[in-house]
Structures are given as structure tokens and as C-alpha cells.
């Protein structure tokens, strides 16, 4: 069984769970690896000793766009707009 996923790595993410994310390319859901293994084993009740072989091939890499930080003039933001009456 071959499955394809999108792996997103962000070592500077604020939370641990956002640093390494594996997602389905169509649904964007995170895969349940144990469920995938159970589907491969079958539906018979029992305990199984399984060997799982994970082979990773990078098919394409999308570069992360560089975020440019813009300066903001606080005085422009704090000024209250003048209201005009519309007749």
C-alpha cells in the first residue's frame, strides 16, 4: 500500500505539535497511522506482531514564502476618524 502525504516542517513554530505535521493532500486531515496498519492487517480480532517499513521519497518541495515585516505608524492608527453627516 502506497500513501502520499504532505509533510510540513517548521522548527520555529510556537507549539511542539505544529513543528512537524503530516497531512493527507486531498482532505488535509492528519493520518491515523495505527488505523492504516489495522486496515492492512485485516479485520480478524487478535494481537499481531507487525513490521512496518516506512520509505520516504521527497517528490517536491515548496519553499516557504519569506514574510516581510512592515513598520506601522502608531499615530495613524490611534487617530480617530472624523465623522461627517450625510444629508
Steps between C-alpha positions, in 0.01 A plus 500: 500500500645835398363815658598858425508774763613858532763552769534852640804578714524819699773483768413851620129427559361622831360156599667159476206350310537760223869428434445179305163444332402211273181555299298330229539705177128484415325532834777676701420263789778354713533127432430243770800273446365224727174492302693468173698207642179336628346529152805330351486214757131423452192477716573187709506562875833439670843637573752520221873543488546723195793641313444843352733625230492874444676613185508873443555660161482877463290553188496880509595775741308824523704788636351698784435859392718750681288717728592864484442701814341837440528796731183658629462862597310484831381860481310418179325212668405680822351810336122492498343549158288811451132421455296695250126532475350374179197694387 
